[in-house]
Amino acid sequence: MVAQLDKQYILTRPSRALARAVSYAFFEGRPLTTKGRWINPWLKRRAATVARGQPLNEVQRPLFILGTGRSGTTVLGKILSLHRDIGWLNEPKLMWHVAYPHEDLNGNYTDAPARYRLGAEDVTATIKRAMSNQYSAYLEITRNKRVLDKYPELIFRTDFVKALFPDAQFLFLVRNGYATCGSIAKWSETHGQSDNGGTADWWGTDNRKWHTLVEQLVRPDPELGPHADDIAAMDDHTVMAAVEWTLSMREGLALLERHPDDTLMVRYEELTESPDDTLNKLFQFSGLSSDPVVLGYARKILRPVRQPPHVELPAAVKDSFNQAMHRLGYPAK
């Protein structure tokens, strides 16, 4: 679905469909595994011009969907984007790359070295103006009040985000680890590409994201670090996803402790089973008005999820994965 638009979405609130199309066409960029990458140089020049310009209007209370990809982050963003006050940016990594060139984990826009973690100390006045200007321009063009940025990997950069936008709010989306890992593996199988001897899939160009994750997150980790060499050699996408999920979930739980007033944990299973209750809780947390159109759309497209099959993980990963499952209230073996 181009720009995540479908017939039901368009019929539900046509004006939101236009805003969504503008978001996709002019702001988000085209990552490695998508078509239309020829437009990226133009989008990058345009974003850089906006980023370097004079300061624009201050961005108020941006919302961020964080966690691990394939956990329902896209469907949550899509549902919330129907709210009249929300402008949804679906992984606008080009915008972040323009502001901070070394944040590109997958190699969508550069082959320069990337950093998984970013903190408040990495924020400069130039970076702050770049992101503020880009968000502000986006809100003005789409005539929205609040930015909703879905970028799961920002879970490792929340202090960076808070230094940019002190009133930022985080939606920490969680899903059963077995389901998430299976979905990531399937995504790589169906979306992965090979070209001139190289690959591009969930793990970026020639496993760029995976190598960065192992070196920058796994090796320093007290639990996983002793197994870093074994983990680095893994090539099973389900097992690799289990490592990413474990690290991401730990990071989200730590975020809940650091910023409890600005972070809401949203459980994907509860969203699909009780969309009204879950979304109204989210509206209250974020200061958004409850919207019956949004609730009605969620009821139409969401279905309760099935219990995912168990995945047998190697010893190097299993204990840490099971501990994260237990802390989140999911059954593990």
Secondary structure, 3 states (H helix, E strand, C coil): CHHHCCHHHHHHCHHHHHHHHHHHHHCCCCCCCCCCHHHHHHHHHHHHHHHHCCCCCCCCCCEEEECCCCCCHHHHHHHHCCCCCEEEEECCHHHHHHHCHHHCCCCCCCCCCCCCCCCHHHCCHHHHHHHHHHHHHHHHHHCCCEEEEECHHHHHCHHHHHHHCCCCEEEEEECCHHHHHHHHHHHHHHHCEEECCEEEECCEECCHHHHHHHHHHHCCCCCCHHHHHHHHCCCCHHHHHHHHHHHHHHHHHHHHHHCCCCEEEEEHHHHHHCHHHHHHHHHHHHCCCCCHHHHHHHHHHCCCCCCCCCCCCCHHHHHHHHHHHHHHCCCCC
